[in-house]
């Protein structure tokens, strides 16, 4: 027991002598950085920024179902559509500009679609999207309209 403890003590003393003395140096703020530990913004930092790229969705072929479901404090707008190609993804309801003046709130059903076989089953091409809208958001409108590529459906409140 005495040999391992003495070997450990000698090792600690020898290693302690190897560590040099650190000297503090003033930090120059001429680079504009107030803290040298925080890196400057770079191209990699802009990659992770919160800015969204422009959405490149295309209209879904047909709107098959539009439901306005009442919930406490608002409505759930649920839209089902049939895409032209199988495997659509990232489905969104995008507001149509200028529709607010008519008393009807209009949306366009868009999805990212990859061209493939046009003869795929209906189940592979069906998409559903839902959006929560509060009573306050829907108060100025009498109706809701969702447009697809070849048709549109509307529902009154």
C-alpha positions in Angstrom: 0.0 0.0 0.0 2.9 2.3 0.8 4.6 1.9 -2.6 1.5 3.0 -4.8 0.8 6.0 -2.6 4.4 7.2 -2.6 4.6 6.7 -6.4 1.4 8.7 -6.8 2.7 11.5 -4.7 6.0 11.7 -6.5 4.2 11.7 -9.9 2.0 14.6 -8.8 4.9 16.7 -7.6 6.8 16.1 -10.9 3.8 16.9 -13.1 3.0 20.0 -11.0 6.5 21.3 -11.8 5.9 20.9 -15.6 3.0 23.3 -15.7 4.2 26.8 -16.6 3.0 30.0 -15.3 0.2 31.7 -17.3 0.5 35.4 -17.8 -2.5 37.6 -18.4 -2.5 39.8 -21.5 -4.9 42.6 -22.3 -7.4 41.9 -25.0 -7.5 44.3 -27.9 -11.0 45.3 -29.0 -9.9 46.8 -32.3 -11.5 43.9 -34.1 -14.9 45.1 -32.9 -15.6 42.0 -30.8 -16.4 42.8 -27.2 -15.8 39.2 -26.1 -12.9 37.3 -27.7 -14.6 34.0 -26.8 -17.6 34.7 -29.0 -16.7 34.0 -32.7 -17.5 36.4 -35.4 -20.5 35.5 -37.7 -19.4 33.4 -40.6 -21.1 31.6 -43.6 -21.7 28.6 -41.4 -23.6 30.8 -38.9 -25.9 32.1 -41.6 -26.6 28.4 -42.5 -28.2 27.9 -39.2 -30.0 31.2 -39.0 -33.8 31.4 -38.5 -34.5 32.9 -41.9 -36.7 30.5 -44.0 -35.9 29.9 -47.6 -38.8 30.6 -50.1 -41.3 27.7 -50.1 -41.3 26.0 -53.5 -44.5 24.1 -53.2 -46.8 23.5 -56.2 -50.6 23.4 -56.1 -52.2 20.1 -55.2 -54.3 18.8 -58.2 -57.8 18.6 -56.6 -59.3 19.6 -53.3 -61.5 16.6 -52.1 -62.6 17.7 -48.7 -62.8 20.9 -46.6 -63.9 20.9 -43.0 -64.2 23.7 -40.5 -64.3 22.1 -37.1 -65.5 24.2 -34.1 -63.3 24.1 -31.1 -63.2 26.2 -27.9 -61.6 29.5 -28.9 -61.5 28.9 -32.6 -61.7 26.5 -35.5 -59.6 23.8 -37.0 -59.5 24.0 -40.8 -58.9 20.6 -42.2 -58.2 20.1 -46.0 -57.8 16.9 -47.9 -56.4 16.9 -51.4 -55.4 14.6 -54.2 -52.0 15.3 -55.7 -51.0 14.5 -59.3 -48.0 12.5 -58.4 -47.4 10.0 -55.5 -45.5 10.9 -52.4 -46.2 14.7 -51.9 -44.7 16.1 -48.7 -44.4 19.4 -46.7 -48.1 20.3 -47.3 -49.1 23.8 -46.5 -52.1 26.1 -46.6 -50.7 29.4 -48.0 -52.9 32.5 -47.9 -53.9 34.1 -51.2 -53.0 37.7 -51.5 -55.8 40.2 -51.9 -58.6 37.8 -50.9 -59.3 39.7 -47.6 -61.3 42.4 -49.3 -64.1 40.1 -50.5 -65.2 38.8 -47.0 -63.8 35.3 -47.9 -60.5 34.1 -46.6 -58.8 32.2 -49.4 -55.9 29.7 -49.1 -54.0 27.7 -51.7 -53.1 24.1 -50.9 -49.5 23.6 -51.8 -47.1 20.6 -51.5 -43.6 19.7 -52.5 -44.1 17.1 -55.2 -41.6 15.0 -57.1 -42.7 14.0 -60.6 -43.2 10.2 -60.8 -45.7 7.7 -62.1 -49.0 9.4 -62.8 -50.9 6.1 -62.4 -50.2 5.6 -58.7 -52.9 4.7 -56.3 -55.2 7.3 -54.8 -53.9 6.6 -51.3 -50.3 7.4 -52.3 -51.4 10.8 -53.7 -53.8 11.8 -50.8 -52.6 14.6 -48.5 -54.3 16.2 -45.5 -53.3 19.4 -43.7 -54.9 21.1 -40.7 -54.5 24.7 -39.5 -55.7 26.2 -36.2 -57.4 29.6 -36.5 -58.7 31.6 -33.6 -62.1 33.3 -33.4 -60.4 36.6 -33.6 -58.6 35.7 -36.9 -61.8 34.5 -38.5 -64.1 37.2 -37.2 -63.9 39.5 -40.3 -64.7 36.7 -42.7 -68.0 35.0 -43.7 -66.5 32.2 -45.7 -63.3 30.2 -46.2 -62.1 29.0 -49.6 -59.3 26.6 -50.5 -57.9 26.4 -54.0 -56.2 23.6 -55.7 -54.8 23.3 -59.3 -58.1 22.3 -60.9 -60.8 23.1 -58.4 -61.7 25.0 -55.2 -64.0 24.3 -52.3 -65.5 26.8 -49.9 -67.4 26.6 -46.6 -69.4 29.3 -44.8 -69.1 30.0 -41.1 
